[in-house]
Amino acid sequence: MTRDDMNAICAALPGAEVSDPWGGGHDAWKVGGKMFACIGTVSPGIAVKTDGIDTAEMLIETGVATKAPYFHRSWVLLPWDATADEARHRIEAS
């Protein structure tokens, strides 16, 4: 998966809007003013919100994701090499 692939998944969601709230080339995806995914300027993947800390910890422990830097513990970082199905599922769930 690439940044463009991840952005295309986000863009296809109803009501999804992208912005760069911190400047410098971030892709912060929101629906109804709530962020659900973010790609940083040098990020090795896409940060997505999970339904809670337990889910985030499970994804990290199983190697599906890593901790998303600068985000709450309920967020994880999906790497660029995540499968398309996994990325789509996590972004849509976010």
C-alpha positions in Angstrom: 0.0 0.0 0.0 1.1 3.5 -0.7 0.1 6.9 0.7 -2.1 7.4 -2.3 -3.7 4.0 -1.7 -4.5 4.8 1.9 -5.8 8.3 1.0 -8.1 6.7 -1.7 -9.6 4.4 1.0 -10.2 7.4 3.2 -11.6 9.6 0.4 -14.2 7.0 -0.5 -15.8 7.1 2.9 -19.1 9.1 3.1 -18.5 12.6 4.5 -14.7 12.2 4.6 -12.7 15.4 4.3 -8.9 15.9 4.4 -7.0 18.8 5.8 -3.5 19.7 6.9 -4.1 21.2 10.4 -0.5 21.3 11.4 1.0 22.4 8.1 3.9 20.7 6.4 2.0 18.1 4.4 -0.1 16.0 6.8 -3.2 14.3 5.6 -5.7 14.4 8.5 -8.9 12.7 7.6 -12.1 13.7 9.4 -15.9 12.9 9.3 -18.1 15.4 11.1 -15.1 17.2 12.5 -13.7 14.1 14.1 -10.3 12.7 12.9 -10.3 9.0 12.1 -7.0 8.7 10.2 -3.8 10.7 9.7 -0.7 10.4 7.5 2.3 12.4 8.6 5.0 13.9 6.4 7.6 11.2 7.1 5.3 8.5 8.5 6.0 4.8 7.8 2.2 4.3 7.5 -1.2 5.6 8.5 -2.4 6.3 12.0 -6.0 5.1 12.7 -8.2 5.3 15.7 -9.4 2.0 17.2 -12.4 1.4 19.4 -10.3 1.4 22.5 -6.9 0.8 24.2 -7.5 -2.9 24.4 -7.9 -3.2 20.6 -4.9 -1.1 20.0 -2.8 -3.2 22.3 -4.0 -6.4 20.6 -3.1 -5.0 17.2 0.3 -4.0 18.5 1.0 -7.3 20.3 0.0 -9.4 17.2 2.3 -7.3 15.0 -0.5 -5.9 12.8 0.4 -2.3 13.9 2.7 -0.3 16.1 2.0 2.5 18.5 1.0 5.7 16.7 3.5 8.4 17.8 1.9 11.6 19.3 -1.6 10.0 19.4 -3.7 8.6 22.3 -3.1 5.0 23.2 -6.2 4.0 21.3 -4.6 4.9 18.0 -2.2 2.6 16.0 0.0 3.0 13.1 -0.6 0.6 10.2 2.5 0.2 8.1 2.6 0.7 4.4 3.0 -3.0 3.9 -0.4 -3.7 5.5 -2.6 -5.7 3.2 -5.3 -3.8 1.4 -8.0 -5.7 3.2 -6.5 -5.0 6.6 -6.0 -1.3 5.8 -9.5 -0.9 4.5 -11.0 -2.7 7.5 -9.1 -0.6 10.0 -9.7 2.7 8.2 -13.4 2.0 7.9 -13.7 0.8 11.5 -11.9 4.0 12.6 
